[in-house]
Amino acid sequence: MTYRLVVFDFDGTLADSEASIMRSLELVAEDLGLSGIDRANARKSIGLPLQRTIEMGLGLDPGRVSGAVGLYRKHYHEVAYGSTRLFPGVVETLDALLENNYLLAVASGKSTAGLNAMMEHLGIAERFCFVAGAQDVQRPKPAPDMVLKALARLDVAPEECLVVGDTVHDIEMGQRALTDTCAVTYGNNSAEDLRRLNPTFMIDSFLQVSDVVQ
């Protein structure tokens, strides 16, 4: 298969942000007088809208979630820039893809402003010709809207696109957009969970993206 466009998830695929997300949830739990967080559920929710992450990670009922969102964003801003790192091989692989004329995009459940700010901070923003965050579509992952928007904007057919992500939400998003998919096993979902969705490819290192697009 010859691809023209590669669409990447951000958290757990390009960047290791689990520590900052978990720490932010812990601080919100302290603010609210909760005993702690549900790490397993929180990991499963990464990539979904922030409200859902808070609901699952803190065990809050929907009526209390909206008040926790502002607390989370405040704490995340305090901790994220010091603890979020790109995974090994990300910069080298992105540059190699660009040298071979691939179009690169990001589709993330993060807030649009926060996503763009973090990509700038990590020094990778200029490598992407399309970036979509939570505020850019009406339906979040696993709906295909972010990928469909990228395809339309860049005039790329679904069969010319590969979606790369670390969660079942990413893989379902790509499948519903009728693209090929590549699951990475080093992120927030287990290889077993990812394998159940039968992605086109599964890889254990970001460096292997270059192998599957050729």
Secondary structure as the mmCIF struct_conf table of DSSP 4:
data_model
#
loop_
_struct_conf.conf_type_id
_struct_conf.id
_struct_conf.beg_label_comp_id
_struct_conf.beg_label_asym_id
_struct_conf.beg_label_seq_id
_struct_conf.end_label_comp_id
_struct_conf.end_label_asym_id
_struct_conf.end_label_seq_id
BEND BEND1 ARG A 4 ARG A 4
STRN STRN1 LEU A 5 PHE A 8
BEND BEND2 PHE A 10 PHE A 10
STRN STRN2 ASP A 11 ASP A 11
TURN_TY1_P TURN_TY1_P1 GLY A 12 LEU A 14
STRN STRN3 ALA A 15 ASP A 16
HELX_RH_AL_P HELX_RH_AL_P1 GLU A 18 ASP A 31
TURN_TY1_P TURN_TY1_P2 LEU A 32 GLY A 33
BEND BEND3 SER A 35 SER A 35
HELX_RH_AL_P HELX_RH_AL_P2 ARG A 39 SER A 45
TURN_TY1_P TURN_TY1_P3 ILE A 46 GLY A 47
BEND BEND4 LEU A 48 LEU A 48
HELX_RH_AL_P HELX_RH_AL_P3 LEU A 50 LEU A 58
TURN_TY1_P TURN_TY1_P4 GLY A 59 GLY A 59
HELX_RH_AL_P HELX_RH_AL_P4 PRO A 62 SER A 83
STRN STRN4 ARG A 85 LEU A 86
HELX_LH_PP_P HELX_LH_PP_P1 PHE A 87 PHE A 87
TURN_TY1_P TURN_TY1_P5 PRO A 88 GLY A 89
HELX_RH_AL_P HELX_RH_AL_P5 VAL A 90 GLU A 99
TURN_TY1_P TURN_TY1_P6 ASN A 100 ASN A 101
STRN STRN5 LEU A 103 ALA A 107
BEND BEND5 GLY A 109 LYS A 110
HELX_RH_AL_P HELX_RH_AL_P6 THR A 112 LEU A 122
TURN_TY1_P TURN_TY1_P7 GLY A 123 GLY A 123
HELX_RH_3T_P HELX_RH_3T_P1 ALA A 125 ARG A 127
BEND BEND6 CYS A 129 CYS A 129
STRN STRN6 PHE A 130 ALA A 132
HELX_RH_3T_P HELX_RH_3T_P2 ALA A 134 ASP A 136
BEND BEND7 GLN A 138 ARG A 139
TURN_TY1_P TURN_TY1_P8 LYS A 141 PRO A 142
BEND BEND8 ALA A 143 PRO A 144
HELX_RH_AL_P HELX_RH_AL_P7 ASP A 145 LEU A 154
TURN_TY1_P TURN_TY1_P9 ASP A 155 ASP A 155
HELX_RH_3T_P HELX_RH_3T_P3 PRO A 158 GLU A 160
STRN STRN7 CYS A 161 GLY A 165
BEND BEND9 ASP A 166 THR A 167
HELX_RH_AL_P HELX_RH_AL_P8 VAL A 168 ARG A 176
TURN_TY1_P TURN_TY1_P10 ALA A 177 LEU A 178
STRN STRN8 ASP A 180 VAL A 184
TURN_TY1_P TURN_TY1_P11 THR A 185 TYR A 186
BEND BEND10 GLY A 187 ASN A 189
HELX_RH_AL_P HELX_RH_AL_P9 ALA A 191 ARG A 195
TURN_TY1_P TURN_TY1_P12 ARG A 196 LEU A 197
BEND BEND11 THR A 200 THR A 200
STRN STRN9 PHE A 201 ILE A 203
BEND BEND12 ASP A 204 SER A 205
HELX_RH_3T_P HELX_RH_3T_P4 PHE A 206 GLN A 208
HELX_RH_AL_P HELX_RH_AL_P10 VAL A 209 VAL A 213
#
